[in-house]
Amino acid sequence: MGINRRSALKLMMSAGATATAAALPSPADASTVAPRPDALGLLYDTTLCVGCKACVVACNRANDLAPDTGWSGGLYQAPLDLNANTKNIIKLYQQGSDRSFIKRQCMQCLDPACTTACMMGALTKGEFGIVSWNGDRCVGCRYCEIACPFNVPKFEWTSSNPRIVKCELCRDRLAEGKEPACTEVCPRKAVIFGKRDVLLLEAKRRLEEHPRRYVPKVYGEHDGGGTQVLYLSHLPFEKLGLPELGDTPVPQMVRDVQGTIYTGFIAPLALYGLVGAAVFRNRKGVEKAAAAAAEKNEEAGV
Amino acid sequence: MSARAHETSPVGGEVFTRPFILLAAFFALAMLVVAYRFAVGLGPVTAMSDAYPWGAWKPFNVIVLTALGSGGYAMAVLVYVLNRGKYHAIARTALLTSALAYTSGVIALGVDIGRPWNFWRLIFVTTWNLHSVLLEVAVCISTYIIFLWLELSPAFLERWAQGKPGPFRTIAVSWTPRIERAFPWIVAMAIVLPTMHQSSLGSLFLLAGPRLHPLWQTPLVPLLFLLSCYLLGFAAVTMISLLSSATWNRPRHTRMLAAVMQVAAWIGVAFLGIRVLDLVWRGQSHLLWTFDQYAAAFWIEAVLVAVPSVLLLSPSWRGQPGTLFRLSGLVALGGSLYRLNTSLIAFMPGDQFGYFPSVLELIVSLGWVALAIIGYLYIVKRFAILPAAAAAPASSRG
């Protein structure tokens, strides 16, 4: 990636949040996983979004994706969810008098399940903490789709040379010194781009300033070990489809279990030695017993 | 191994029988679907989606069928590690079943994955993501197939060594002593590799986290998968042995198979005991009484393992070949359902999504099974796999 620090810094300055946020003291980071110092992200605020979907169109254009017009779930939802042509979507939640828009895209987890799953590292967390896909390393096994708690990676089901499609925070645009397409076009600054720590401060400032406007939590600060995309909402996050994951990173359980079994690969090697020795020692006995059993079998006609 | 020479013998006879031709025709049909799948992608052929990305192929053809093909592994542990040489007579039946199940499973995987042309890169250690459970599974299964066929190779080598002079005979003559020398270390590898990947097939689903129903999502999933592969391996070998003996009029070895299933029954009891203790320990046992589809799936699975396991503990139940066959079938169903539940049915991507396999998807799935059966029919007829017929045609009693 040809992104240099200066152009990234310039972007952060333009993120709007910086001036106010910089005045606040830095909060102690309590998430299980320490974010990378260069982690970039998004902050989306449901109270600001008017659901115009300009970000959806801009995303498709920036990523050369044909707009998905095939399947609609009513007047607003088109398409219904993220898919191989849709890396970014605005969905409408409506239940009685509760209404909210919700933007969904890759969360750029601090400790992603997808990169843990991926056997040859086709999905990796690289510069700025962006999780990106490398087609040369991907066999199309779709284990990332099983692993991702946010249902984000999508597979090209109708292609004979399928790719995994997901938001990569417009890393090609970042390299050109631009910000992601979705934040650039948002007319209400409902989604803003910047360094994760700056965005987190901005989110907390809004919570402090308007305590009655929001659910008192920044989703993504600690959820699933923390994500680089952060959310503020006036409705409970789980109603908007953001799962309750707890603060433990999703890959932690598999690390605990497999780590216990495979530390230093000692257990498998020891097992091989023991089994090899046992087979070597038992071999002659097995042959004898087998011959005896065969003989007995012939006599008995069993 | 020379001691086997008089234990086993080829069935002989016509290969192209009617069942063989029917299975081959079905396999050919499945291959047409496979060709279509490579032309248009997975979407038009299968019912898989971004919510259910694995559909039927990985859960059935790999996760369930390699467990049913774990007989070679389970019998090797019994014969060579626990030193029970008397089970040797059915060792080759078990090995052939395993080799065919695994081979068909890996071919199925090659059709299932979207970009199979990148798979070869796995030979470079530099590409390995050591945190990936799937890496371990992929490397272990690919390597294990080689060791399975090596373990079975004496069956082919001893025939070729006696055949007409030619390349096969040259290979057989030069390789037989090498294989014999290396045999303990081949067997040891063929025990360690499945111990690793059969448990890790379960660990794959640890990463599904809260998207796997809590009745199945447990840190003990590798242990439960390991136990279930013994259960399924023993049950499948028993059924295939009994079927083969009945079909080709071979000695039935009912007593031996009953002893194998007695071991399997204790494993079934241990499996269920661990399953229940785990639920209690994790504080999830109340979910058993919720009467939703997940509780139902659990109960069906548990009953299918529990009932035959308990009955198989009684000598009178397991002594009759017909009953032994049916009880083994129930064990195989229950163990398979456990694996299908973990890998597909209890996967919860969201209430708005559903999955049921498409007809074409099922045709391909069953096509790989047909391939394995065709392979079995051919190999037992031409090579010494099945127990040799008794010298005296005394009685057909089991």
Interface residues (C-beta under 8 A of the other chain):
Chain A: D81 L82 N83 A84 A113 T115 T116 A117 C118 M119 M120 G121 G135 D136 R137 C138 V139 G140 C141 R142 Y143 E145 I146 A147 P149 N151 K154 F155 E156 W157 T158 S159 S160 N161 P162 P243 E244 L245 V250 P251 M253 V254 R255 D256 V257 Q258 I261 Y262 P268 L271 Y272 V275 G276 A278 V279 F280 N282 R283 G285 V286 E287 K288 A289 A290 A291 A292 A293 A294 N297 E298 E299 A300 G301 V302
Chain B: M1 S2 A3 R4 H6 E7 F38 A39 V40 G41 L42 G43 P44 M48 S49 D50 A51 P53 W54 V79 Y80 V81 N83 R84 G85 K86 H88 A89 D112 I113 G114 R115 P116 N118 F119 R121 L122 T127 W128 N129 H131 S132 V133 L134 L135 E136 A138 F183 P184 W185 V187 A188 M189 I191 V192 T195 M196 S199 S200 S203 L204 F205 L206 L207 A208 G209 P210 R211 P219 V221 P222 P251 R252 H253 T254 R255 M256 F347 P349 G350 P387 A388 A390 A391 A392 P393 A394 S395 R397 G398
